[in-house]
Amino acid sequence: MKMTTQKMKERLETELSGNGRTFGYDREKDTLKVTESGHSITLSIPQIIANWEENGDVAVDKISYYVREGLLASQQKIDIRASLPNVYPVIRATSFPRETKDGKVLLREEHTAETAIFYVVDVGASYRFIEEESLQNTDVTLDDIRIAAFANLRTRPTTSKKDSVSGNDYYFVRTNDGYDASRILNESFLEEMRAQIEGEMVLAVPHQDVLIIADIRNNTGYDVLAHMTMQFFADGLAPITSLPLVYNDGKLEPIFIMAKNRPKE
């Protein structure tokens, strides 16, 4: 049975009803806004349908769970000093909103031309983005947040699965802990991977729940990575960027890959 926008909208509203939640559908953008206690999360219905077509009902169950936990987390007050053991960096697209719906500026730093770093407090099943005002009237600085967040990230297990196509190797980090893409910030892990990669090291963070590390040894490898990244980007619940990033001397640079061709320098 074909899933339509109207059917998915009604299903999401049924799954997420209760707790005084309200729903707002934007027909032009094809999005569903879920609001509870003044906090809201906006869902892209076409993206959820694409994910449902790929993964079935588990896709709807997963997004419903994230919405419920996200709304719960957004209502909790943050004691930033006490929360330092649970702060983490998360990678998002540079187009990701810099402030909340009620105008509170999020703690953010530059990363690459395609990606930015935001900071969150892990609350178990979800996380809450840290707002700049959380640091006001405290002795906690952005440096404190950054140091703690990167240290906490390094303590998380980082495992990968390898696949090989046409002489090129691809490693997938998919632990589903909400910080897979963020592991692109784990410099020691990247250096370990660089030491075992024979060709050019290219990374991709198409959405928050995957980090792809490619060992590119021929032109076909770029083409495979481009298609792979685009597919992940289209299916992800929190898309970041479809552009891969070349890793050289500890630096990341976005590249545009033409089909069947290596990008020209």
C-alpha positions, 0 to 999 in steps of 0.5 A, spaced: 500 500 500 502 506 497 504 511 503 501 518 502 503 525 506 496 525 509 496 518 511 503 519 514 501 525 517 495 522 520 499 516 523 504 521 526 499 524 530 496 518 532 502 515 535 504 522 538 497 524 541 497 526 548 500 530 554 497 536 551 501 536 544 498 540 539 500 539 531 501 544 526 501 542 518 505 546 513 502 544 507 507 548 503 513 545 506 510 538 507 512 538 515 508 537 521 510 541 527 509 537 534 508 542 540 508 540 547 509 545 553 511 551 549 517 546 546 516 544 539 519 539 534 518 539 526 518 533 522 519 532 514 514 528 512 517 526 505 523 524 509 519 520 514 516 516 508 522 515 504 525 512 511 518 508 512 519 505 505 526 503 506 525 500 513 518 499 514 514 501 521 520 501 525 522 508 522 515 511 524 517 507 531 523 510 531 521 517 530 516 517 534 520 515 540 525 521 538 520 526 538 517 524 545 524 523 548 526 530 545 520 534 547 521 531 554 528 533 554 527 540 552 523 541 558 528 539 563 532 545 566 540 545 565 545 545 571 551 546 566 556 545 571 553 539 574 552 537 567 559 537 564 560 529 565 554 529 560 556 534 555 557 532 548 559 535 541 554 534 535 555 535 528 549 539 524 549 542 517 551 550 517 544 551 515 541 548 522 537 553 526 542 557 530 536 559 535 530 555 538 523 557 536 523 562 542 529 566 540 534 563 545 541 562 541 544 555 541 551 554 543 555 553 536 562 553 533 565 553 526 567 546 523 567 546 516 564 550 510 558 544 510 558 543 518 557 546 524 558 544 532 553 544 537 553 542 544 548 538 548 547 535 554 545 527 554 539 526 558 539 518 557 534 516 551 535 523 548 539 530 548 538 537 549 541 543 545 545 547 550 543 555 549 548 560 550 544 563 556 545 556 560 552 559 561 550 566 564 551 567 571 555 561 572 563 560 572 562 555 566 565 557 559 565 555 552 572 552 553 570 548 559 564 545 555 568 544 549 574 540 553 569 536 557 564 535 550 570 532 546 573 528 552 566 525 553 566 523 546 573 520 546 570 515 551 565 512 547 566 506 543 567 507 536 567 500 532 566 500 524 564 495 519 568 494 513 565 494 506 569 493 499 567 495 492 572 495 486 578 496 490 576 501 495 574 500 502 569 503 506 568 503 514 561 505 517 560 507 524 553 506 526 552 505 533 546 508 534 547 512 540 546 519 537 553 521 536 556 517 530 557 523 525 560 526 531 566 521 531 568 525 526 571 530 531 575 524 535 582 526 532 585 520 535 580 516 532 581 519 525 589 518 526 588 511 527 584 510 521 589 514 517 594 510 519 591 504 516 588 507 510 592 506 503 589 511 499 586 518 500 582 518 506 575 521 505 569 522 510 562 523 510 557 525 515 550 524 511 546 524 517 547 524 525 547 516 525 553 514 521 560 516 519 563 513 513 570 513 512 573 511 505 579 509 503 579 511 496 584 508 491 581 509 484 576 514 480 570 509 481 571 509 489 569 517 489 563 515 484 561 509 489 562 514 495 558 520 492 552 515 491 552 512 497 552 519 501 547 521 497 542 515 499 544 516 506 543 523 506 536 522 503 534 517 508 536 520 514 532 523 520 537 528 521 540 530 515 547 533 515 551 534 508 551 530 502 558 532 500 564 528 502 570 531 506 577 530 504 582 529 510 589 531 510 594 533 515 588 533 520 584 538 516 577 537 513 575 540 506 568 539 503 569 536 496 564 536 490 564 529 486 562 528 479 559 522 477 565 517 475 570 522 476 575 524 481 574 532 483 579 536 480 584 540 485 
